[in-house]
Amino acid sequence: MRCYETCVIAHPEMSETDSEALLGKLQEYVTAHSGTVLKLEKWGKKKLHYAIKKQLKGNYFFLCYMGNQQILNDIDHALRFNENILRYQTIKADSAAVIAGDSPVPAAGEPDEELRPAARELESTPAGEQ
């Protein structure tokens, strides 16, 4: 099994119950195919560098997990057809760094540019390329 990181930018007006349901569904996809969720974090609402689907802010979520291709397919399908999702990206992560406890969340006082590669790539992708 490989280690993956998925960063999701959701609609800023997404309700708390909808976000909990989304995170629960993502966890369910991972565990249904004998994967392991390593981290599941809410990064909160952040300002976007440019408008995505006419939104200037977005709710960020981060999921780190061990899994296979079937898990990736299920998560991709669930996020692609969810109208509350503005943008998402999954990358293969270095499992040693994840297990060591390197947090992708910037510490207080650090600029947002210090986010993990998945978050940087996600924001730098032009709207038409995803």
Residue frames as qw, qx, qy, qz and C-alpha x, y, z in Angstrom:
[[0.000, 0.888, 0.460, 0.000, 0.00, 0.00, 0.00],
 [0.407, 0.338, 0.004, 0.849, 1.09, 3.51, -0.76],
 [0.178, -0.581, -0.440, 0.661, 0.69, 6.69, 1.20],
 [0.184, 0.557, 0.452, 0.672, -1.40, 9.50, -0.32],
 [0.063, -0.397, -0.358, 0.843, -2.36, 13.04, 0.65],
 [0.100, 0.612, 0.625, 0.475, -5.59, 14.61, -0.56],
 [0.073, -0.280, -0.254, 0.923, -6.23, 18.31, -0.11],
 [0.075, 0.623, 0.728, 0.275, -9.80, 19.52, -0.66],
 [0.036, 0.080, 0.116, -0.989, -11.10, 23.07, -1.04],
 [0.019, 0.549, 0.835, 0.027, -14.83, 23.14, -0.33],
 [0.049, -0.714, -0.340, -0.610, -17.43, 25.87, -0.75],
 [0.141, 0.240, -0.488, 0.827, -17.03, 28.48, 2.02],
 [0.542, -0.216, 0.130, -0.802, -20.75, 28.34, 2.90],
 [0.638, -0.035, -0.762, -0.111, -20.72, 24.56, 3.37],
 [0.644, -0.618, 0.061, -0.447, -22.51, 23.70, 6.62],
 [0.250, -0.544, 0.762, -0.245, -20.78, 21.91, 9.48],
 [0.794, 0.039, 0.549, -0.259, -22.99, 18.85, 9.04],
 [0.786, 0.610, -0.061, -0.088, -22.17, 18.69, 5.32],
 [0.245, 0.734, -0.616, 0.148, -18.44, 18.93, 6.01],
 [0.497, -0.347, 0.745, -0.279, -18.66, 16.20, 8.67],
 [0.868, 0.292, 0.334, -0.224, -20.60, 14.02, 6.22],
 [0.613, 0.725, -0.315, -0.010, -17.96, 14.60, 3.53],
 [0.016, -0.634, 0.741, -0.223, -15.09, 13.70, 5.86],
 [0.688, -0.121, 0.642, -0.315, -16.98, 10.64, 7.10],
 [0.853, 0.481, 0.097, -0.177, -17.58, 9.53, 3.52],
 [0.417, 0.735, -0.529, 0.080, -13.88, 9.94, 2.67],
 [0.311, -0.456, 0.784, -0.284, -12.91, 7.87, 5.72],
 [0.820, 0.137, 0.453, -0.321, -15.46, 5.26, 4.70],
 [0.749, 0.618, -0.210, -0.108, -13.96, 4.96, 1.20],
 [0.171, 0.658, -0.709, 0.187, -10.51, 4.39, 2.66],
 [0.425, -0.278, 0.784, -0.357, -11.54, 1.80, 5.26],
 [0.851, 0.275, 0.193, -0.403, -13.90, -0.04, 2.84],
 [0.814, 0.506, -0.281, 0.052, -10.92, -1.16, 0.76],
 [0.873, -0.342, -0.132, 0.322, -8.72, -2.09, 3.74],
 [0.389, 0.604, -0.162, 0.677, -6.88, 1.24, 3.78],
 [0.521, -0.500, -0.449, 0.526, -5.75, 3.20, 6.82],
 [0.040, 0.922, 0.123, 0.366, -6.49, 6.85, 7.57],
 [0.635, -0.013, -0.339, 0.694, -3.33, 8.41, 9.01],
 [0.098, -0.275, -0.249, 0.924, -4.52, 12.03, 9.35],
 [0.035, 0.677, 0.627, 0.385, -7.77, 13.85, 8.85],
 [0.273, -0.363, -0.267, 0.850, -7.59, 17.58, 9.49],
 [0.173, 0.879, 0.423, 0.135, -9.76, 20.62, 9.02],
 [0.490, 0.036, -0.020, 0.871, -7.65, 23.61, 8.10],
 [0.020, 0.672, 0.414, -0.614, -10.57, 26.02, 8.18],
 [0.433, 0.842, 0.317, 0.057, -11.61, 28.85, 5.92],
 [0.477, -0.397, 0.258, 0.740, -8.83, 30.56, 3.97],
 [0.362, 0.782, -0.046, -0.506, -8.67, 33.25, 1.32],
 [0.827, 0.287, 0.386, 0.290, -7.97, 31.95, -2.19],
 [0.361, -0.353, 0.306, 0.807, -5.32, 33.57, -4.41],
 [0.226, 0.067, -0.468, -0.852, -7.86, 33.82, -7.22],
 [0.682, 0.069, 0.250, -0.684, -11.57, 33.12, -7.62],
 [0.034, 0.044, -0.978, -0.199, -12.59, 29.49, -8.11],
 [0.136, -0.513, -0.815, -0.231, -16.19, 29.05, -9.27],
 [0.119, -0.722, -0.166, -0.661, -16.80, 32.70, -8.29],
 [0.709, -0.677, -0.190, 0.058, -15.64, 32.09, -4.68],
 [0.241, 0.790, -0.389, 0.408, -12.83, 34.05, -3.04],
 [0.361, -0.493, 0.690, -0.389, -12.63, 31.87, 0.11],
 [0.779, 0.055, -0.573, -0.248, -12.71, 28.15, 0.69],
 [0.750, -0.508, 0.348, -0.240, -12.81, 25.58, 3.48],
 [0.414, 0.541, -0.732, -0.009, -9.69, 23.44, 3.42],
 [0.899, -0.293, 0.251, -0.205, -9.59, 19.78, 4.44],
 [0.237, 0.617, -0.749, -0.041, -6.61, 17.45, 4.49],
 [0.952, -0.125, 0.173, -0.219, -6.64, 13.66, 4.38],
 [0.159, 0.601, -0.782, -0.042, -3.55, 11.45, 4.60],
 [0.892, -0.065, 0.305, -0.327, -4.03, 7.72, 4.12],
 [0.191, -0.330, 0.885, 0.265, -2.50, 4.41, 3.08],
 [0.720, 0.373, 0.394, -0.434, -4.36, 2.78, 0.23],
 [0.501, 0.052, 0.735, 0.453, -4.60, 1.35, -3.25],
 [0.007, 0.046, 0.490, 0.870, -5.90, 2.43, -6.66],
 [0.221, -0.552, -0.765, -0.247, -9.51, 1.52, -5.87],
 [0.289, -0.676, -0.418, 0.533, -9.53, 3.98, -2.97],
 [0.157, -0.312, 0.226, 0.909, -8.16, 6.71, -5.24],
 [0.081, -0.266, -0.711, -0.646, -10.86, 5.99, -7.82],
 [0.273, -0.657, -0.702, 0.042, -13.65, 6.14, -5.22],
 [0.270, -0.628, -0.218, 0.697, -12.39, 9.38, -3.68],
 [0.110, -0.129, 0.428, 0.888, -11.90, 10.96, -7.10],
 [0.147, -0.433, -0.753, -0.473, -15.43, 10.02, -8.15],
 [0.302, -0.698, -0.592, 0.265, -16.96, 11.30, -4.90],
 [0.245, -0.578, -0.055, 0.776, -15.16, 14.65, -5.04],
 [0.140, 0.019, 0.560, 0.817, -15.53, 15.23, -8.78],
 [0.212, -0.469, -0.673, -0.531, -19.34, 15.05, -8.69],
 [0.322, -0.630, -0.557, 0.435, -19.90, 16.89, -5.40],
 [0.189, 0.812, 0.261, 0.487, -21.17, 20.42, -6.04],
 [0.455, -0.890, -0.005, 0.039, -19.72, 21.68, -2.71],
 [0.745, -0.298, 0.266, 0.534, -16.14, 20.91, -3.80],
 [0.241, 0.912, -0.134, -0.305, -14.31, 23.79, -5.48],
 [0.510, 0.645, -0.568, 0.031, -11.02, 21.99, -6.08],
 [0.841, -0.434, 0.318, -0.045, -9.12, 18.92, -4.87],
 [0.528, 0.632, -0.567, 0.004, -5.82, 17.20, -5.50],
 [0.919, -0.346, 0.189, -0.003, -4.29, 13.90, -4.47],
 [0.370, 0.728, -0.574, 0.064, -0.55, 13.25, -4.47],
 [0.900, -0.093, -0.378, 0.196, 1.61, 10.28, -3.51],
 [0.303, -0.885, 0.257, -0.243, 3.30, 11.17, -0.23],
 [0.392, 0.429, -0.745, 0.328, 6.51, 10.11, 1.41],
 [0.757, -0.463, -0.423, -0.183, 5.25, 7.60, 3.98],
 [0.643, -0.106, -0.436, 0.621, 8.32, 8.03, 6.19],
 [0.055, 0.235, -0.127, 0.962, 7.64, 11.76, 6.59],
 [0.570, -0.428, -0.284, -0.642, 3.97, 11.17, 7.37],
 [0.812, -0.336, -0.467, 0.097, 4.69, 8.48, 9.95],
 [0.494, 0.049, -0.360, 0.790, 7.38, 10.69, 11.53],
 [0.163, -0.727, -0.550, 0.377, 4.65, 13.24, 12.24],
 [0.184, -0.070, 0.208, 0.958, 5.50, 16.10, 9.89],
 [0.242, 0.657, 0.607, -0.376, 2.32, 18.16, 10.02],
 [0.352, 0.426, 0.474, 0.685, 1.18, 19.85, 6.82],
 [0.158, -0.911, -0.364, -0.112, -0.56, 22.56, 8.84],
 [0.374, 0.539, -0.257, 0.710, 1.58, 25.68, 9.27],
 [0.438, -0.400, -0.568, 0.571, 2.38, 26.65, 12.83],
 [0.055, -0.931, -0.332, 0.140, 0.99, 29.89, 14.22],
 [0.185, -0.832, 0.222, 0.473, 2.81, 32.84, 12.69],
 [0.415, -0.133, 0.704, 0.561, 4.04, 30.97, 9.62],
 [0.393, 0.362, -0.229, -0.814, 2.76, 32.20, 6.26],
 [0.837, 0.241, 0.341, -0.354, 0.24, 30.08, 4.32],
 [0.588, 0.649, -0.448, -0.181, 2.82, 29.53, 1.57],
 [0.076, -0.477, 0.858, -0.174, 4.46, 26.96, 3.83],
 [0.856, 0.044, 0.281, -0.431, 1.66, 24.42, 3.23],
 [0.652, -0.131, 0.715, 0.217, 2.52, 20.97, 1.92],
 [0.090, -0.180, 0.654, 0.729, 3.03, 20.46, -1.83],
 [0.089, 0.475, 0.854, 0.193, -0.55, 19.22, -2.40],
 [0.005, -0.825, -0.423, 0.376, -2.03, 22.48, -1.15],
 [0.113, -0.601, 0.300, 0.732, 0.44, 24.63, -3.13],
 [0.119, 0.007, 0.808, 0.577, -0.17, 22.70, -6.34],
 [0.091, 0.603, 0.791, -0.035, -3.91, 22.81, -5.81],
 [0.024, 0.843, 0.231, -0.486, -4.04, 26.58, -5.59],
 [0.106, -0.562, 0.456, 0.682, -1.59, 27.13, -8.46],
 [0.302, 0.227, 0.849, 0.368, -3.56, 25.00, -10.93],
 [0.243, 0.062, -0.198, -0.948, -5.60, 27.24, -13.27],
 [0.599, 0.133, 0.461, -0.641, -9.35, 26.69, -13.09],
 [0.765, 0.406, -0.206, -0.456, -9.65, 24.99, -16.47],
 [0.370, 0.476, -0.798, -0.003, -7.01, 22.34, -15.89],
 [0.280, -0.168, 0.852, -0.409, -8.73, 20.27, -13.22]]
